Amino acid sequence: MTFRWYGADDCIPLAYIKQIPNMSGVVTAVYDTPVGEVWEKEKIKKLKSMCDAAALEMEVIESVPVHEDIKSGKPSRDRYIENYAHTILNLGEAGVKCVCYNFMPVFDWLRTDLKKRAPDGSTGLSYDHAELLKLDPKNLHLPGWDESYTADELYGLLEEYKSVTHEKLFDNLVYFLKGIMPACDKANVNMAIHPDDPPWDMFGLPRIVTGQESYEKITKAVPNVHNGFTFCTGSLGASRDNDLVSMAKKYAKRIYFAHIRQIKFDNEKDFTETGHFTGAGDLDIIGIVRALVNGGFDGYVRPDHGRNIWGEDGKPGYGLFDRALGAAYLNGLFEAIQKE
Ligand code: DNO
């Protein structure tokens, strides 16, 4: 059981995280190295020593961001892939076992409201497709993204991606994975690709990690055991086409990292994030955990986005209280199902 922690600038102290029952480690990252450059050993060491001092493991990194030139397949990608491999070696040396990353062009996760108020007074993230279409992609930034581009850069990127089809993007992912697998073999680090959130194309940009079919394609193209998944229930679950219980069962052993959270559909496509409890939303959280356990899942778990509750005004999705409740709930599910 792990907890996402945004490094020294996170207002949640490691000591609080440690107090959550059964919490074995944090999921974190080096945040002050530009995307595409090598994470220096010294910086990784410093981060790890903070975790060590709090008696928390640092075995999962989320994320090592992938440079846009790799995603769009520019000639400069080889240099960035080499850097990425170098970072993997440095991380492996520091005891990291799993690297979470995504392959979404330009934008990471998208929501239209970061503080939607529920009748009980809590606030959570929500997605409204009609509202999203009104947003200007050239002027968009959400908290927690690894990249933040200026309007000009965004414009340039959106232009560049006009020629990148789904097939091209997929080939570029395969090229990237093949390029870094030798480093993963050497360092014994598992790559865990995060699904696109939400799992459909955005602003004309292709998205390719959207469900079961993508999982099949990705494992088939790069069967190396170090090529695996971050199973994010809230991201995959936003598409009604995805049967999460069956995916969890089928890929349990390839899922190296599970992000578990609940969503409630507001209509066919729009959704609001709720507390983790199965009954609080539309995803079969207990069924998913059961499928993971019975399928032989042996990876890291973290409670994903929480609401802001009890007067907390935390980073949207990443406050302390509701994620701690989520961890406690997930602990209960795992413990009960493992003992069954
Ligand atoms: C959002 C997160 C994502 C995730 C990246 C992984 O809360 O799940 O930002 O960290 O997509 O690279």
Residues whose N, C-alpha, C, O or C-beta is under 5 A from the ligand:
A	BS01	DNO	E62 S63 C100 Y101 N102 D108 W109 G144 H194
